[in-house]
Amino acid sequence: MSVYINPSGSFGFIEGTNALVKLGTATGPTPGAATTNSLVKPIGGNADVAFWGEDNLFPQQVVADMEENTSLATMLQWKAKAWYGGGLIYGLVTFDEKGEEVFKQVRLPEVQEFIRRSNLKRFGIEALVDISVFSQAFPELILSRDRKQIVSVSTQDACYCRYAKAKTANDIMKRLYINANWANGGRYDDEYTTTVPVLDPYYDAVEGLRARTDGFKYIYPISFPSPDKSEYQLASWNTVRRSGWLDMAKAVLEFKRNLMKQYLSIEWMIEVHPEYWKWKFKDWDDKDEEERRRLIKQELTTFSDVMTGSNGAGKSLMTTTVQNSKGEDVAAFKVTPMDKKMSEGLLNEDSQEAHSHVFTAGGVAPTLMGIQPGKNMGAGSGSDARVAFNNFISTSTFEQDLVLEVLHFIRDYNGWPENLEFRFKQPLIMTMDKGKQVQQQTS
């Protein structure tokens, strides 16, 4: 006989009795639990590498966790696309007699050639995806043979990038190792690794690059700062991994999968009064999650033995009473024949709560993602979505500025007009009474 318990401890299923049990309690996710996904192989021989994570595979673990959650990957990609908006544009900035900025798009041959050579649209979205997922990105600049111009820009995949370990106080983040095989034992000094010098974006980066002669391509690192981090930043949404809520969402799916295998044979719904557990186990409130789940499984096994017994014990079990918080005697158990309607929506609360934590950690209102998983499948009103989208865009300036910073550095190095600026063409959703639904703005 197999006993299954859903991750929050609110439902159980007894395979031998064909009974679904509403437990009247919840164990909840383990506070501070790390994600269970682990693909790591111990990596040796990398004394010169500043490890990203304890095993140097933090980015690979993040991607694996994203691929197992139905909301997370899409939400992070949505953020990058929302930041990208209508794409990258450029123009000249002047000011009118009132001091108001005037941005006018132009076409300059040298800039057009740079955009064509760099495939700038791809650079923009790839950099924003890495910022969304990892809070940092690794743009790579290519110099001309005479070193007078930056002729193209691209983004190295963050999963492949590792900084060289600093050997002195002034040596931090001076070199970047690029290798797609870290998860397969890749080394900083193997034939598949490319070493690229890194620019310091804080102190006159243009003159700093002009003074260097150690290569023709350089990494210009960009990142959203996080407290107490140096080489590698930590995206704020990672709290949903470390808190255990990603594991909760995964466990809900696994429980439902096991339940669906027995769906047609479920005959009974057993509801357990919450006070039963405190009556049965006097120190219930003091027990941790692991102990509660062990006791729940033990009780479900007893339920099955009693209900399938031939001595009538099941009848006496179902008439057991406990006292509620008001001192009233109430039935400890309620048994109801199962029908399809009773099974609809089971565990939706668990699923909805887990997914809501994903959206909260990612800073995205669920209404912007369409239908929200859970019992109440509505996505909110159009007004809710409009306000949420405009709020999101208006608070995303810095993430966009990180990408624009690279392009403005290129402008200054190449000697393009000082008042030339790159912008993201950003749509703002307007109300219907404005005469149009979408208004374009640059940011």
C-alpha positions in Angstrom: 0.0 0.0 0.0 1.3 3.5 -0.9 0.5 6.7 0.9 1.0 10.1 -0.9 1.0 13.5 0.8 0.8 16.7 -1.2 3.7 19.2 -0.5 1.8 21.5 1.9 0.4 18.6 3.9 -3.2 19.5 3.2 -4.2 16.3 1.2 -3.2 12.7 1.3 -4.1 9.7 -0.9 -4.3 6.1 0.4 -3.8 3.8 -2.5 -5.1 0.6 -0.9 -8.3 2.2 0.3 -8.9 4.3 -2.8 -9.5 7.3 -0.4 -8.6 10.9 -0.7 -7.9 12.5 2.7 -8.3 16.1 3.5 -5.9 16.3 6.4 -7.1 19.5 8.1 -3.5 20.6 8.6 -0.5 21.8 6.6 3.2 21.3 6.9 4.2 23.9 4.4 7.5 24.3 2.6 10.7 24.0 4.7 11.7 27.6 5.6 14.9 28.6 3.8 15.1 25.3 1.9 17.4 25.4 -1.1 16.1 24.1 -4.4 16.5 20.4 -4.8 17.8 20.6 -8.4 21.4 19.6 -8.5 23.4 18.8 -11.6 26.8 19.4 -10.2 29.9 17.4 -10.7 32.8 18.3 -8.5 35.2 20.4 -10.5 38.9 20.4 -9.8 41.9 22.0 -11.3 40.3 25.5 -11.5 42.3 27.3 -8.9 42.4 30.4 -11.2 38.6 30.6 -11.5 36.4 32.7 -9.3 33.6 30.1 -8.8 30.1 31.1 -9.5 28.4 29.3 -6.7 30.0 26.8 -4.4 30.6 24.3 -7.3 31.0 26.8 -10.1 27.7 25.7 -11.7 25.2 28.2 -10.2 24.0 29.5 -13.6 23.5 25.9 -14.9 21.4 25.1 -11.7 19.3 28.2 -12.2 18.5 27.2 -15.8 17.6 23.7 -14.8 15.2 25.0 -12.2 13.7 27.4 -14.7 13.0 24.6 -17.1 11.0 22.7 -14.5 8.6 25.5 -13.6 5.8 26.5 -15.8 5.8 30.1 -14.8 9.4 31.1 -14.0 11.1 30.8 -17.4 8.2 32.6 -19.2 8.0 35.3 -16.5 11.7 36.1 -16.8 11.6 36.1 -20.6 8.5 38.4 -20.5 10.5 40.9 -18.4 13.3 41.0 -20.9 10.8 41.5 -23.8 9.0 44.2 -21.9 12.2 46.0 -21.3 13.1 45.7 -25.0 9.7 47.0 -26.0 9.8 48.4 -29.5 13.5 47.9 -29.9 16.7 50.0 -29.9 16.7 53.3 -31.7 19.0 56.3 -31.8 18.8 60.0 -32.4 20.1 63.5 -31.5 19.0 65.2 -28.3 18.5 69.0 -28.3 16.6 71.3 -26.0 13.9 73.9 -26.9 13.6 77.4 -25.5 11.7 76.1 -22.5 14.5 73.7 -21.7 12.5 70.7 -22.7 14.3 67.8 -24.3 13.8 67.1 -28.0 14.8 63.7 -29.2 14.9 63.4 -33.0 15.8 60.2 -34.8 18.4 60.4 -37.5 20.4 58.1 -39.8 24.2 58.4 -39.6 26.2 56.2 -42.0 28.9 55.2 -39.4 26.2 54.3 -36.9 24.2 52.4 -39.4 27.2 50.4 -40.4 27.9 49.6 -36.7 24.3 48.5 -36.2 24.4 46.2 -39.2 27.7 44.6 -38.3 26.7 44.1 -34.7 23.1 42.8 -35.3 22.1 45.3 -32.6 18.6 43.9 -32.0 20.0 40.5 -31.1 22.6 42.2 -28.8 19.8 44.1 -27.0 17.5 41.2 -26.2 20.3 38.8 -25.3 21.8 41.3 -22.8 18.3 41.9 -21.3 17.6 38.2 -20.9 20.8 37.7 -18.9 20.0 40.7 -16.8 16.6 39.4 -16.1 17.8 35.9 -15.2 21.2 36.7 -13.5 21.1 40.4 -12.9 24.3 40.8 -15.0 25.5 40.4 -18.6 28.8 40.2 -20.4 28.8 42.4 -23.6 31.9 41.9 -25.8 33.4 44.7 -27.8 35.5 44.2 -30.9 38.1 46.8 -31.9 39.3 47.7 -35.4 42.9 46.7 -36.4 44.1 50.3 -35.7 42.3 50.2 -32.4 40.6 53.6 -33.2 37.1 52.2 -33.4 34.8 49.7 -31.8 33.4 48.0 -34.8 30.9 45.6 -33.2 29.3 44.5 -30.0 27.7 41.2 -28.9 26.8 39.4 -25.7 28.5 36.4 -24.3 26.1 33.8 -22.7 26.3 34.4 -19.0 26.2 30.7 -18.3 29.6 30.3 -20.0 31.3 33.2 -18.3 33.6 33.0 -15.2 35.9 35.7 -13.8 39.5 34.9 -13.2 40.2 34.7 -9.5 41.8 37.9 -8.1 45.3 37.3 -7.0 45.8 40.8 -5.6 43.5 43.6 -4.3 43.8 45.4 -7.6 43.3 42.3 -9.7 39.5 41.7 -9.2 37.6 41.0 -12.4 40.5 41.7 -14.8 39.9 38.6 -17.0 36.9 36.6 -18.1 37.0 32.9 -19.0 34.4 31.8 -21.6 33.7 28.1 -21.8 30.5 26.2 -22.6 31.7 23.1 -20.8 31.9 24.0 -17.1 29.2 21.4 -16.3 31.3 18.7 -18.0 34.6 19.4 -16.2 35.7 22.4 -18.3 38.8 24.2 -17.1 40.1 27.7 -17.4 43.2 26.5 -19.3 41.7 23.9 -21.6 41.5 24.2 -25.4 37.8 25.2 -25.3 38.3 28.3 -23.1 38.6 31.8 -24.4 40.2 34.4 -22.2 39.0 38.0 -22.7 40.3 41.0 -20.7 37.7 43.0 -18.8 37.2 46.7 -18.8 36.5 48.7 -15.6 33.3 50.6 -16.3 33.7 52.9 -13.3 36.8 55.0 -13.9 37.0 56.8 -17.3 36.5 53.6 -19.3 37.1 55.3 -22.6 40.6 56.5 -21.8 41.2 53.2 -20.0 40.5 51.3 -23.2 42.6 53.6 -25.3 45.6 53.0 -23.0 45.4 49.2 -23.2 47.2 47.0 -25.7 46.3 43.5 -24.4 43.9 42.5 -27.1 41.3 43.5 -29.7 38.2 42.4 -27.8 37.1 43.3 -24.4 34.3 42.6 -22.0 32.3 45.6 -20.7 30.5 44.0 -17.7 27.0 45.3 -16.7 25.0 44.3 -13.7 22.2 45.2 -11.3 23.9 45.5 -8.0 23.0 43.2 -5.1 24.2 43.6 -1.5 27.4 41.9 -0.4 28.3 40.6 -3.9 31.5 41.3 -5.8 32.1 39.3 -9.0 28.7 37.8 -9.4 25.4 39.5 -8.6 22.4 37.6 -7.3 19.0 38.4 -8.9 16.3 39.2 -6.4 14.0 36.6 -7.8 16.3 33.9 -6.6 14.6 34.1 -3.2 11.9 31.9 -4.7 14.5 29.2 -5.2 16.1 29.4 -1.8 12.8 29.7 0.1 11.6 26.3 -1.2 8.6 27.6 -3.2 10.0 26.2 -6.5 10.2 22.8 -4.8 6.6 23.3 -3.6 5.4 23.9 -7.2 7.3 20.9 -8.4 5.9 18.7 -5.6 2.3 19.7 -6.4 2.8 18.5 -9.9 4.3 15.2 -8.7 1.4 14.6 -6.3 -1.2 15.4 -8.9 0.5 13.0 -11.3 0.3 10.2 -8.7 -3.3 11.1 -7.9 -4.4 11.1 -11.5 -3.1 7.6 -12.0 -5.7 6.5 -9.5 -8.3 9.1 -10.4 -11.0 6.8 -11.7 -10.7 4.4 -8.7 -11.1 7.0 -5.9 -14.2 6.1 -3.9 -14.0 8.2 -0.7 -13.2 11.6 0.6 -12.1 11.6 4.2 -12.0 14.9 5.9 -10.0 15.2 9.2 -10.9 17.9 11.6 -7.8 20.1 12.4 -8.2 19.6 16.1 -7.7 15.9 15.7 -3.9 16.2 15.2 -3.6 18.3 18.4 -5.8 15.8 20.3 -3.8 12.8 19.0 -0.4 14.4 19.4 -0.3 16.8 22.3 2.9 18.5 21.2 1.8 18.8 17.5 2.5 22.5 17.3 6.1 22.0 18.4 6.9 19.3 15.8 8.8 20.2 12.6 7.7 19.5 9.1 9.5 16.2 8.7 8.1 14.8 11.9 4.5 15.9 11.0 4.7 14.3 7.6 5.9 11.0 9.2 3.0 11.1 11.7 0.5 11.9 8.9 1.7 8.9 6.9 1.5 6.7 9.9 -2.1 7.9 10.6 -3.1 7.4 6.9 -1.8 3.8 7.1 -3.9 3.3 10.2 -7.0 4.7 8.5 -6.6 2.2 5.7 -6.2 -0.7 8.0 -9.2 0.3 10.0 -11.5 1.0 7.1 -10.7 -2.2 5.3 -10.9 -4.3 8.4 -13.7 -6.9 9.0 -14.3 -6.2 12.7 -16.3 -3.0 12.3 -13.5 -0.8 13.7 -14.1 1.6 10.8 -17.5 2.6 12.2 -16.0 3.4 15.6 -13.2 5.3 14.1 -15.6 7.5 12.2 -17.6 8.3 15.3 -14.5 9.6 17.2 -15.1 13.1 18.6 -12.7 15.8 19.6 -13.2 19.2 21.2 -12.9 22.3 19.0 -11.5 25.7 20.2 -15.0 26.5 21.7 -15.0 23.4 23.8 -17.7 21.7 21.6 -17.6 18.1 20.6 -17.1 17.7 16.9 -16.6 14.6 14.7 -12.9 13.9 14.1 -13.6 12.4 10.7 -16.1 12.9 7.9 -16.4 10.3 5.1 -18.2 11.1 1.9 -18.5 9.1 -1.3 -16.3 10.7 -3.9 -17.7 12.2 -7.1 -16.1 14.1 -10.0 -17.2 17.5 -8.8 -15.5 17.1 -5.4 -12.2 16.4 -7.2 -12.3 19.5 -9.3 -9.9 22.1 -8.1 -7.9 19.8 -5.8 -4.5 21.4 -4.9 -5.3 24.5 -6.9 -4.7 26.5 -3.7 -1.2 24.9 -3.4 -0.5 25.6 -7.1 -1.7 29.2 -7.0 0.3 30.0 -3.9 3.5 28.6 -5.2 3.1 30.4 -8.6 2.2 33.6 -6.9 5.5 33.5 -5.0 7.3 33.2 -8.4 5.6 36.3 -9.7 6.2 38.2 -6.4 9.9 37.3 -6.4 10.2 38.3 -10.1 8.4 41.7 -9.6 5.8 40.9 -12.2 2.0 41.3 -11.6 0.3 38.0 -12.5 -2.3 39.9 -14.6 0.5 40.7 -17.0 1.1 37.0 -17.6 -2.5 36.2 -18.6 -4.3 33.4 -16.8 -3.0 32.9 -13.3 -2.7 29.2 -12.3 -5.1 28.2 -9.5 -8.7 27.9 -8.6 -9.7 31.4 -9.7 -8.5 31.4 -13.3 -9.2 35.1 -14.0 -6.4 37.4 -15.3 -7.8 40.6 -13.9 -9.4 43.5 -15.8 -7.9 45.3 -18.7 -7.5 48.4 -16.5 -5.5 46.3 -14.0 -3.2 45.1 -16.8 -2.7 48.6 -18.2 -1.8 50.1 -14.8 0.5 47.1 -13.9 2.3 47.3 -17.3 2.8 51.0 -17.1 4.1 50.7 -13.5 6.5 48.0 -14.5 7.9 50.0 -17.4 8.2 53.2 -15.3 10.3 51.3 -12.8 12.6 49.5 -15.3 14.7 52.5 -16.4 17.9 51.2 -14.8 17.8 47.8 -16.4 17.4 49.5 -19.8 20.1 52.0 -18.9 22.6 49.1 -18.3 22.4 48.1 -22.0 22.4 51.7 -23.2 25.5 52.4 -21.1 27.4 50.1 -23.3 26.2 51.8 -26.5 27.0 55.2 -25.1 30.5 54.0 -24.2 30.9 53.0 -27.8 29.6 56.4 -28.9 32.2 58.2 -26.9 35.1 55.9 -27.9 34.2 56.1 -31.6 33.8 59.9 -31.5 30.2 60.0 -32.6 28.3 63.2 -31.8 28.1 63.9 -28.1 24.4 64.5 -28.2 23.7 61.2 -30.0 21.7 58.9 -27.6 20.4 55.4 -27.9 16.9 54.7 -26.5 14.4 51.9 -26.2 11.2 52.6 -28.0 8.8 51.7 -25.2 5.1 51.3 -25.6 2.8 52.6 -22.8 -0.8 51.2 -22.8 -3.3 54.0 -22.8 -6.9 54.1 -21.9 -9.5 53.8 -24.7 -10.8 57.3 -24.2 -7.5 58.7 -25.3 -8.3 57.7 -28.9 -5.7 55.0 -29.1 -4.6 52.1 -27.0 -0.8 52.3 -27.3 1.4 55.3 -27.2 5.1 55.0 -28.1 7.7 56.7 -25.9 11.5 56.5 -25.8 13.3 55.7 -22.6 
